[in-house]
């Protein structure tokens, strides 16, 4: 399919109910996980009406050891107490490693056992498979797991990421247990193609946009699983309600959120997690150095820009003295 063959206007879905998921930021303090701040952020995400997603890229999953990933999963299950959540089924293999179906199945099983929907995280081993074998590997996971979400993640995020061809993606649609797929190519055209194919082949299949640079993909039928949503789950939930209501305020709020996304997800893209730490600190939700110690950093000068964006969004923030200051304005 060529780009010219896509008619985005035909894909528009006004007033649809958006299924929103936020990849929850995992805060740190003095080099260790700040569990109290994590618990609070899980709770506010769920209370806003978004589904929390833990052990994702935004939660530094590739930088965590196995016991910490397990602790994150258990903590989320305890805090959410039966409320829905999803979690990355991550295997920490290395370059050149072969695909280990037992390890991936165990990771998927652990997530399902915790009461969450597994998101089959990319890995070096999965990337080593050709596309037909990768689709078959997902189908095999469905033999023991009633539902899971596939995950396409571009190399701009992680070196072991992979974006499938449209033919391979079609193969995922044919797996009954695969109820959706997160698509993080940062390409509108690729996502539009997936939406059109989904609508033709399996309309109940969820396309979760991971395009933090085009969060309006929800207008065309995508749902979302976004790292950007963890910056402001309250604002995302409000935006989604406005779209469902056919309220023109959707456009203004979406523009402000996209301003945040364009700034936070600029190159180098992985540094968006430090941007999240800076923004969440401005909101008074995490400590002053909440990013993982090994995370790619942003300059301190970013904070002033993030504070301006917070004002545009009308969210509470902090001044430089660390004292809370309500910046909410009437829209």
WOSULNOR-V970065 format. One record per residue. RES is the residue in three letters. PHI is phi in degrees with one decimal (none if undefined). OMEGA is omega in whole degrees, -180 to 180 (NA if undefined). NEAR is the number of other C-alpha atoms within 10 Angstrom. Layout:
BEGIN
((RES;PHI;OMEGA;NEAR) (RES;PHI;OMEGA;NEAR))
END
This chain:
BEGIN
((UNK;none;178;9) (UNK;-90.4;176;8) (UNK;-58.1;-177;11) (UNK;-66.9;-177;7) (UNK;-77.8;-177;8) (UNK;-91.2;176;15) (UNK;-113.7;-177;12) (UNK;-59.2;-179;16) (UNK;-61.8;179;9) (UNK;-67.7;-179;9) (UNK;-88.1;-177;16) (UNK;-57.6;-179;15) (UNK;-127.3;-178;15) (UNK;-65.2;175;14) (UNK;64.9;178;15) (UNK;-75.9;175;17) (UNK;-81.3;-178;16) (UNK;-89.7;176;19) (UNK;-95.8;-174;18) (UNK;-103.8;175;22) (UNK;-125.8;177;27) (UNK;-114.6;173;28) (UNK;-73.2;-168;30) (UNK;-75.9;175;29) (UNK;-66.1;177;32) (UNK;-101.6;-176;30) (UNK;-82.6;178;28) (UNK;-122.9;174;21) (UNK;-146.7;-178;17) (UNK;55.8;175;13) (UNK;83.3;-180;13) (UNK;-120.4;179;12) (UNK;-60.3;175;17) (UNK;-91.2;-172;16) (UNK;-65.0;180;16) (UNK;-62.8;179;11) (UNK;-67.3;177;19) (UNK;-63.8;179;22) (UNK;-56.2;-178;18) (UNK;-64.5;-178;13) (UNK;-73.3;172;22) (UNK;-57.5;-177;27) (UNK;-63.0;-178;15) (UNK;-67.9;178;17) (UNK;-64.9;180;24) (UNK;-65.8;-179;19) (UNK;-67.1;176;13) (UNK;-70.9;-180;15) (UNK;107.3;176;18) (UNK;-96.4;176;27) (UNK;-86.5;179;22) (UNK;-71.5;175;29) (UNK;-123.8;-177;31) (UNK;-110.7;-177;28) (UNK;53.3;174;27) (UNK;-107.9;180;25) (UNK;-56.9;179;23) (UNK;-64.7;177;23) (UNK;-93.2;176;23) (UNK;58.9;-171;21) (UNK;-58.7;-178;22) (UNK;-75.4;179;18) (UNK;-102.7;-178;15) (UNK;-93.4;172;15) (UNK;-82.2;-175;10) (UNK;-59.6;179;14) (UNK;-61.6;180;9) (UNK;-71.2;176;14) (UNK;-59.3;179;23) (UNK;-64.3;180;17) (UNK;-66.8;177;12) (UNK;-60.4;-179;23) (UNK;-62.4;-180;23) (UNK;-65.3;-179;15) (UNK;-64.1;180;18) (UNK;-62.6;180;27) (UNK;-60.6;-180;20) (UNK;-68.8;-177;13) (UNK;-67.8;-175;14) (UNK;-80.5;169;15) (UNK;47.8;176;10) (UNK;98.0;175;12) (UNK;-67.9;-176;14) (UNK;-66.9;171;15) (UNK;-153.4;176;24) (UNK;-123.2;-177;28) (UNK;-149.9;177;30) (UNK;-68.1;172;28) (UNK;-94.0;-168;28) (UNK;-108.3;173;24) (UNK;-118.7;-176;24) (UNK;-86.7;177;17) (UNK;-86.6;-176;17) (UNK;-129.5;179;11) (UNK;-54.5;179;12) (UNK;87.4;180;10) (UNK;-72.7;176;13) (UNK;-78.9;176;15) (UNK;-65.4;-179;19) (UNK;-113.0;-175;15) (UNK;-61.9;179;15) (UNK;-65.6;-179;10) (UNK;-67.0;180;15) (UNK;-67.5;179;23) (UNK;-61.6;179;20) (UNK;-66.4;179;15) (UNK;-65.6;177;21) (UNK;-62.8;-180;28) (UNK;-62.9;-180;19) (UNK;-64.4;179;18) (UNK;-66.1;-180;24) (UNK;-62.5;179;19) (UNK;-62.7;179;12) (UNK;-79.0;179;20) (UNK;91.7;-179;20) (UNK;-108.4;172;26) (UNK;-86.9;-179;24) (UNK;-71.6;169;27) (UNK;-110.1;-175;27) (UNK;-73.2;-173;26) (UNK;-75.1;174;26) (UNK;-57.3;179;24) (UNK;-153.2;176;25) (UNK;-60.5;-179;21) (UNK;-64.3;179;21) (UNK;-65.8;179;27) (UNK;-66.6;-178;20) (UNK;-70.4;-179;16) (UNK;-79.2;170;15) (UNK;-71.0;-171;12) (UNK;-63.8;-180;17) (UNK;-62.8;179;11) (UNK;-68.7;178;13) (UNK;-66.4;176;20) (UNK;-64.1;178;22) (UNK;-62.5;178;16) (UNK;-64.2;177;18) (UNK;-66.2;179;23) (UNK;-61.8;179;19) (UNK;-64.3;178;15) (UNK;-62.1;-179;23) (UNK;-70.2;178;18) (UNK;-71.7;-178;12) (UNK;-116.7;-178;12) (UNK;-126.9;-174;17) (UNK;-71.8;179;13) (UNK;-156.7;176;20) (UNK;-152.1;179;26) (UNK;-115.9;175;25) (UNK;-79.2;-172;23) (UNK;-149.4;170;22) (UNK;-98.1;-177;20) (UNK;-131.8;-178;23) (UNK;-68.7;-179;20) (UNK;-66.7;178;13) (UNK;-64.8;178;16) (UNK;-89.3;-179;17) (UNK;-142.4;-177;15) (UNK;-67.9;180;14) (UNK;-97.3;178;19) (UNK;-71.9;-178;20) (UNK;-159.3;172;21) (UNK;-112.4;-176;18) (UNK;-80.5;170;19) (UNK;-68.8;180;11) (UNK;-64.9;177;15) (UNK;-63.9;178;10) (UNK;-66.3;178;16) (UNK;-62.8;175;19) (UNK;-58.6;178;17) (UNK;-61.5;178;17) (UNK;-64.6;179;23) (UNK;-62.7;-177;22) (UNK;-85.9;180;15) (UNK;-97.0;-175;19) (UNK;-57.0;-177;15) (UNK;-73.6;178;20) (UNK;-83.6;-172;24) (UNK;-90.4;180;20) (UNK;179.8;179;23) (UNK;-146.8;172;25) (UNK;-84.3;-177;24) (UNK;-118.7;-176;25) (UNK;-124.4;175;26) (UNK;-90.2;-171;23) (UNK;63.4;180;17) (UNK;-118.6;176;14) (UNK;-61.1;-175;19) (UNK;-59.6;180;16) (UNK;-63.9;-180;20) (UNK;-71.3;176;23) (UNK;-58.2;178;20) (UNK;-61.5;180;19) (UNK;-66.1;178;19) (UNK;-63.4;-179;23) (UNK;-64.6;178;18) (UNK;-66.0;178;16) (UNK;-57.6;-178;20) (UNK;-61.7;-179;14) (UNK;-79.7;-168;9) (UNK;-102.9;-174;13) (UNK;-151.6;-173;14) (UNK;-61.3;-179;13) (UNK;-82.8;-179;11) (UNK;-76.7;-177;19) (UNK;-89.6;170;21) (UNK;-99.9;180;26) (UNK;-96.0;180;26) (UNK;-64.5;171;28) (UNK;-115.1;-176;29) (UNK;-89.1;-179;24) (UNK;-70.9;177;24) (UNK;-98.5;179;21) (UNK;-150.5;-174;16) (UNK;-71.6;176;23) (UNK;-79.8;174;21) (UNK;-58.9;176;23) (UNK;-63.8;179;23) (UNK;-67.5;-173;19) (UNK;-102.8;178;19) (UNK;115.0;174;24) (UNK;-77.4;161;27) (UNK;-95.4;-180;23) (UNK;-149.3;168;28) (UNK;-136.7;-168;30) (UNK;-118.9;170;25) (UNK;-68.2;-180;26) (UNK;-60.9;-177;30) (UNK;-64.6;180;27) (UNK;-73.4;176;28) (UNK;-66.8;-172;30) (UNK;-153.6;-179;23) (UNK;-59.9;179;26) (UNK;-64.6;-179;18) (UNK;-70.3;177;20) (UNK;-63.1;180;25) (UNK;-62.2;178;20) (UNK;-64.8;178;16) (UNK;-57.6;-178;21) (UNK;-64.2;178;24) (UNK;-64.6;179;18) (UNK;-63.9;178;19) (UNK;-63.8;-180;22) (UNK;-62.1;-179;15) (UNK;-85.5;-176;15) (UNK;69.1;-177;13) (UNK;-90.8;-179;12) (UNK;-63.2;176;10) (UNK;-61.2;175;15) (UNK;-52.9;-173;19) (UNK;-64.4;-179;14) (UNK;-64.7;-179;13) (UNK;-67.4;177;21) (UNK;-62.2;178;22) (UNK;-61.3;-179;15) (UNK;-66.5;177;17) (UNK;-66.3;179;26) (UNK;-70.5;173;18) (UNK;-57.2;177;16) (UNK;-62.0;-179;25) (UNK;-64.7;-179;22) (UNK;-63.7;-180;15) (UNK;-75.3;-175;17) (UNK;-71.2;-175;26) (UNK;-102.7;174;20) (UNK;-72.4;-179;12) (UNK;-67.8;-6;11) (UNK;-75.0;-172;13) (UNK;-57.4;-178;14) (UNK;-58.2;180;20) (UNK;-71.0;177;18) (UNK;-58.3;-179;25) (UNK;-69.3;174;29) (UNK;-73.0;174;23) (UNK;-59.3;177;27) (UNK;-61.1;179;27) (UNK;-60.9;180;26) (UNK;-64.3;-177;25) (UNK;-69.6;180;27) (UNK;-66.7;174;24) (UNK;-68.4;176;20) (UNK;-56.8;-179;27) (UNK;-80.1;180;22) (UNK;80.5;-174;18) (UNK;-100.7;178;19) (UNK;-138.3;-180;26) (UNK;-75.2;-172;19) (UNK;-73.6;-180;16) (UNK;-137.6;-167;16) (UNK;-90.3;179;26) (UNK;-76.3;174;29) (UNK;-56.6;-177;23) (UNK;-56.6;-179;15) (UNK;-96.1;-177;9) (UNK;-70.5;172;14) (UNK;-64.9;-172;15) (UNK;-102.7;170;17) (UNK;-105.7;177;17) (UNK;-71.2;179;8) (UNK;-61.2;-180;9) (UNK;-63.4;178;8) (UNK;-63.3;-173;14) (UNK;-60.4;-180;17) (UNK;-63.3;178;12) (UNK;-67.4;179;13) (UNK;-62.5;177;21) (UNK;-64.0;177;21) (UNK;-63.6;179;12) (UNK;-65.4;178;18) (UNK;-59.3;177;24) (UNK;-63.6;178;17) (UNK;-61.2;180;18) (UNK;-76.6;-179;23) (UNK;72.1;-179;18) (UNK;-101.7;177;19) (UNK;-61.4;179;17) (UNK;-145.4;179;23) (UNK;-118.6;169;20) (UNK;-89.7;-173;14) (UNK;-69.2;177;10) (UNK;-77.6;-180;6) (UNK;90.7;179;13) (UNK;-83.0;180;11) (UNK;-63.7;179;14) (UNK;-145.4;-177;14) (UNK;-80.7;-179;14) (UNK;-104.0;-175;18) (UNK;-61.3;179;14) (UNK;-121.9;175;11) (UNK;-74.3;179;5) (UNK;-77.7;NA;9))
END
